[in-house]
Amino acid sequence: MLVAAVGILSSCGFHLRGAGKFDLPPALSVLQVKVDGSRQENNPLLVEMKNVLRAQTNVQIEESGDAARLVLYGELSDSQVLSVTAIGKVDEYLLKYEVSFRLVDKRDKMLSPPQTIRLQRDHPFDRLNVLAKEREEQELRRVMQRDAVQQILRRLSRLTLLNDDADKR
């Protein structure tokens, strides 16, 4: 039965999430990745993006040079109360994560319009288990950041560069 299930899943094109490679446009075969406004060398968003680019694309990452730049900016993480109990205590939060990106050439000319990724997740809160819920919230925020990076790569793989039209003329 297991072999039959695997055969059926593989024949319908099913792939595990994150298991595939992204084919980026040839103009992005060499890329710089920067986080605008961050002075941290080990910015978690930057580290995650570089790791995913190395693992799931054929992109060569450069620290400087003439390569196109993927600029990540406007990273926001927020929460708001989603529901309360009958006695007015928080029962559930809505976690929000947002990050924007743009693609520019070596002269800072736009290669694609700026885009924004917005994610949100419900997070139940338990007053009796505060420490565990805080750790769970931190992990949920990391997962949202990973999901945003995956969405950025999906968008980059479908991208038509603004300079492509000018190059064809």
Buried (B, 14 or more C-beta within 10 A) or exposed (E): EEEEEEEEEEEEEEEEEEEEEBEBBEBBEEBBBBBEEBEEEEBBBBBBBBEBBEEBBEBEBBEEEEBBBBBBBBBEEEBEEBEEEEEEEEBEBBBBBBBBBBBBBEEEEEBBEEBEBEBBBEBEBEEEEEEEBEEBBEEBBEBBBBBBBBBBBEBBBEBEBBBEEEEEE
